[in-house]
Amino acid sequence: MTLNTKHHASRLTPQLPSISIASLEAVTAVAMAGTMSGAAQRLGRTQSAVSQLVSHAEEIFGCALFDRSRRPFLTTPAGSDLIRHASRILVDLDALPQRMAERNQASSLRIAMIDSVADTLGADLIRLTAVRGGDLFVSQGLSPAHVNDLLERRLDIVVSADSFDEHDGLFRLPIMSEKFVLLLPDRSTKFSPNISLVELAANLPFIRYSSRSTTGAMIEKYLRKLGVPGVRRIEVDNADMMCTLVAQGVGWAITTPLHILQGFQRMKGVAVVTLPDSSPERVVTIITRHGEFEEIAATLGLEAKKLLREKYLPELYARIPKLAQEIQVMD
């Protein structure tokens, strides 16, 4: 006896009705406009056509998607669920042509890095990336400014101290983690390495990174947790200036080993003191959108870890051995 697998499969799995993209667009437009007529204007369709598309969607899903007794229309719970899924589908559909174009040619690549990475590993990573062909655009700056540019496709890859965990649809590859350390004026006899942060705050200005940066915000949160009172602050943009001011006895600072590596030339006259185990930890991560530049991001991640292990961290440890315990390169 011969079994007709095609007909047999159809009996086991009922054929479900399909919904058109036009219906999803109509439902989404009505939710945004609040009326059929408003949705029709958005879509360039007649009101009757929009009404039919919405009714077709309600027939397929077997439930009302809008409460039509109110003006503007309100979505039902089922309507809200559908619109959430439909919005993602429509965004992906709009992005599809660009994604396919990126797969078929060496397109331009836009990378943003935080300063501490750009000024240390940056040149080596750019050299590696440039080999792939296509135009390469590199920028550096604060992590919070990068996430919107990545989500809105103005950037392709970000190297950040913020993993943007609250955002879906991103590929993340952690490179390294590092604990924060204290910088003190080495030539000052007034302060011992065991001095408390409260004592420091009472005697010298705190030299800090901008609270708009991920690192700056983490440090501010740490100080509040320890109960360090509001202190005189000097805000700087980079590790070079921070290390210079500490070396000259202007103030004290909290930073990371990678920032120390960034400001190595200014470290003469600066003492590095490790903080308690409760000190915060910063994770540097390479991030891109799922399904687009993951292969390039993974290659950059492997190269970054190799550079840290073989080139940059040995130099750091040779000059400040205690920092070997404060950095971990991810496996």
N, C-alpha and C positions, 0 to 999 in steps of 0.2 A: 504494500500500500504506500502510495506517495503522498506526503503531506505538503499541501500548498502553504508555504511559510508566509507568503505575503498576506493572504486572506486570514490565516491564523493569527498573525501579529495584529492585524487590524481589529479582530474580535477582542483581543486581550487589551489593547490600548485604544480607547475611543478617540476618534479624530476630533480635536478641539477646534472651535472656530478661531480664526486669527483676526487680529485688530490691525488696522492700517495706520501708517504714520500720520496720515491726514487726520484720523480720529484722535490720536494722541495730541497732535498740535491743536486741534479744536478744543479739547478738554482743558489743556493747559492755558490756552488763550482766554477761555471763559473764566477760569479761576483768576486770572490776572485782571481782566476787565470788569468782571462782576455782572456782565450782561451778555446776551447773545449778540446784540447789535454792536457793542464795543469790541467783542471778539472778532466779528465779521470785518470791522474796519482794520483791525490789526493784521488779519490774514489776507485781506483783499478778496474775500469771498462774500456771497450773499448771506443774509441772516438765516434764510431757509436752509442753505447748504450746511452752515455751522450747526444748526439745530438738529439736522439729520445725522451728522457725524457724531454728535454727542449722544443722541438717542441710540445710534448703532453701538457705541461703546457701552452704554448702560444695558443694552440687550445682551451683549456678549458676556458681561460680567454679572448680569442678573441682579443688579441693584442700582439704586439712584445714586448719582455722583454729586448732585447739587440739590440744595433746598430751594426750590423755585418760588416758595411762598414769600420769600424775603427779597428785598432789593437793597443793595446788590446781592446777587446769589451768594450763598455760603456753601462751601463744600461739605459733604457728609464725611464721616470717618473713612468710608471706603474711597470716596473721592480724593481725600487727602493722601491716602496710601498710594493710589494710582498716580497722582500728580508727582509725588516724590520719585517714584520709579520712572515715570515718563520723562521727567526733566533730565535725569541722567542719560536716558536713551537718546534724547534729542541732542544733548550736548555732545555725546560721543559721535552721533551721526554727523553733526556739523564739523567735527574735527577729523572725520575719516579721510577726506581728500588730502589734507596736509600730512596725515600720518602715512598714507600710502606713498606720497611724494618723497617723504623722508626716507622710506625704505628703499626706494628705487634710485636714489642718487646721493652723492656725498653732499648733503645740505649743509648750510651754515650751522654752527654750534655756538650757543651763548652760555657762558659759564660765569657764575659769581662765587667769590670766595670771601670768607671773613679775613680781616687784615692779618691775623696771626698765622694763617695758612698761606695767604698770598705772598707774604714777605719772607717765608721760610721755604716751604715745599713748592710754592707757586710756579717758579720758573721751570722746575723739572717736570711738573705735571703738564704745563702748557706745551713744553717741548714734545712730550709723549703724545698729547692730543693733536698737535699740529700735523703729525705724520699721516693721519687718516685722510687728509685732503679736505677741501671745502674751506670756506671762510670761518675764522675763529674770533669770537668777541669775548673778551675777558674783563670783568669788573670786580671791584671789591668794596666792602662796606659792611653795614650793620645787618645782622641776620633777619630781624623783623621785617625789613624792607624787601627781603628776597621772596618770601612765601607767596605774596600776591602776584609778583612777577612770574613766578614759576607756574602757579595755577592758571594765570591768564596768558600763558605761553609767550611772555616776553623774555623768559629765561628757560633754558633746557636742563641745566644741571646746576645744583647749588652745593657748595661745601660750607657747612654751617655748624654752629654750636647749639642750634635748636633743631630737634628732629621733626617739629611740626606734627606731633602725634594727633592733634585734634582734627587733622585733615585726612580724608580718605583718598584713595587712588594714587598714592605715592610709593615709590620704591626707595627704601632706606638701607644704607650700608654703613654701619658704624666703623670708624677707622681707629680711634683711640679714645681713652678716657684719661683725665688728669685731675688731680686734686689741687685746690687753691693753696697758695703759699703766701707768707708775709714778707714784705720787703722793708728793711730798716736801714737808716743811714749807718754805714759801717764805722765811720770815723767818730761818731758820737759816743762819748763815754757815759752819757746820761741814761742810755737805755740798754738793758741786758736782753738777751734772747728770750728770757722768761717773762718779760713784761706783758701785762694783760692789755688787751685791746682797749679796755676802758681807760687805763692809764695813758696809753698812747693818744687816745682821742682828747684827753684833757690837756695834752701838752703840745701836740703838733697837728697841723691840718692833715686831713685824709685826702690823698691823691687818688682819684677814682676815674673809672671809665664812665661814659655816658650811661645813665639809667635806661636810655632807649635801646642800648645794646643788650643782648641776651646775657653776656658775661657781667655787665654792670648791674643788671637787675638781679642776678643770682647773688652777687656780693652784697648788695643792699639788703636783700632778704636775710642773708646770713647774719649781718650785723644787727638787724632788728631782732632776730631770734636770740642772739646773745645778750640783748639788752644794752648794746653800745649806744650811748645817747647821741643825739644829733650833734654833729661836729662841724668845724670849719672844713669846707671842701674846696678842692681844686680839681676841676674836671679837665681831662685831657683826651685826645683822640687816639693816641698810639703809645706803644710800649717804649719807644725811644724817649719820648718826653717824660714818661712816668719814671723810667730808670734814672734819667738825668736829674730830675728834681729830687728823687730820694737820695741819690749820691751826694748832692749838694746840701743835704740836711734840711731841705724845705719841708718835707713831710714824710709820711709812711704810706704804704699801699698794700693792697691784696691783688694778686694776679695769678697766672697759671704758668707752668713750665714752658709751654709753647710760646707764650708772650715773652718770657725771659729769653728764649732762643731768638725771638724776633729782635729783642733789644740788647743782644749780647755785647755790642761795642760800647754800651753805656753802663755796663754793670760794675765797673771799677768803683769801689767805694760803697757798694750795696751789699748788705748782708741778707741772705735768704734764710728764713725761719719756717719750718714746717708747722702747720696748724694742727689742732687736735683731730682725732678721728672723725669728729662730727662735722668737719669742714665739708662744704659742698664739692661735688664732682661734676666736671664738664665733659660732655661726650661730643666729639667732632664726628660729623656724619655727612656722607655724600648722598644727595637726594635728587631724584628725578621723577617724572611721571611714569606710572606703570605702563609697560608695553611700548615705550618709545626709545629711550636712550639707556636702557638698563645694561646692555652689553658694554657700552662705553663707560658708564658709571662703575661697573664692576672692575673693568680694566684699570681705571684710575684708582679705585680703592686698593687693589692689589699692589700697584706701584707706590702709592702713598705709604702703605704699611712697610714695604721693602725699604723705601727711602728712610723712614723713621728708624727702623731697626739697624740698618747698615751705615747710614750717613749722619743723620742729624742727632739722634739721641746719644750715640757714643761720644760725640763732641760735647754735648750738654753734660753728660755724666762725668766726663774727664775734668771739667771745671767745677761742677757742683755735684759731687757724688750722691749727696742725700736725696737728690731729685729722682734717683733711680727707683725709689719706692713710691713715687707720686704719679707715675705714668704707666699706663698699660696699653700696649698695642693689641688691638683685637685680633683673635684668631681668624 
